[in-house]
């Protein structure tokens, strides 16, 4: 059965925007792999960092792995996006 990554991203995004840790982690994976969205290492870092800030050790490990593949500018941009992120109601 084919997987509809775009549909999965839509639902993960709705949950992630509300602060749901598992959805933030999964959205980070989707961004990193380019599944359902274009490959976006900056947003992958952001979603993993948000999970890490809330105690998700898996997200922390993935954030560190992603950071090794990023330029200093990309890391700064991802940190800026993380600071600016606010959950929806």
C-alpha positions in Angstrom: 0.0 0.0 0.0 1.5 3.4 -1.0 2.2 5.8 1.8 0.8 9.3 1.6 3.6 11.3 3.2 2.0 14.6 2.5 -1.1 13.6 4.4 1.0 12.4 7.3 2.9 15.7 7.4 -0.4 17.6 7.5 -1.5 15.7 10.6 1.9 15.7 12.3 2.1 19.5 11.7 -1.3 20.1 13.3 -0.3 18.1 16.4 3.3 19.4 16.5 2.0 23.0 16.4 0.0 22.2 19.5 3.2 21.1 21.3 2.7 17.3 20.9 6.2 15.8 21.4 5.7 12.6 19.3 4.4 14.7 16.4 7.3 17.1 16.7 9.8 14.2 16.5 8.0 12.6 13.5 7.9 16.0 11.7 11.6 16.4 12.3 12.1 13.0 10.7 9.9 13.9 7.8 11.8 17.2 7.2 15.2 15.6 7.5 14.3 12.8 5.0 12.2 14.9 2.7 9.2 12.7 3.0 6.0 14.6 2.3 7.9 17.9 2.4 11.1 19.1 0.7 14.3 18.1 2.5 14.7 20.8 5.1 17.5 20.3 7.6 16.8 23.7 9.3 13.2 22.8 10.2 14.3 19.2 11.1 16.7 20.7 13.6 14.0 23.1 14.9 11.5 20.3 15.5 14.1 18.1 17.2 15.2 21.0 19.4 11.7 21.7 20.5 11.4 18.0 21.5 14.7 18.1 23.2 13.7 21.2 25.2 10.8 19.1 26.6 12.9 16.2 27.6 12.7 13.9 24.6 16.0 12.1 24.6 15.5 10.7 21.1 14.9 14.2 19.7 18.1 15.3 21.4 20.1 12.6 19.7 18.6 13.3 16.3 19.2 17.1 16.8 22.9 16.4 17.5 23.1 14.2 14.5 21.5 16.8 12.3 23.7 19.6 13.6 26.8 17.7 12.4 25.5 18.1 8.9 24.7 21.8 9.1 26.6 25.0 8.5 26.9 27.6 11.4 24.4 29.8 9.5 21.9 26.9 9.2 22.2 26.2 13.0 21.7 29.9 13.8 18.6 30.1 11.6 17.2 26.9 13.2 17.9 28.3 16.7 16.1 31.5 15.7 13.1 29.6 14.5 13.0 27.5 17.7 13.0 30.6 19.8 10.2 32.2 17.8 8.0 29.1 17.7 4.8 29.3 19.7 2.3 26.5 20.1 -1.2 27.0 18.7 -4.3 26.6 20.9 
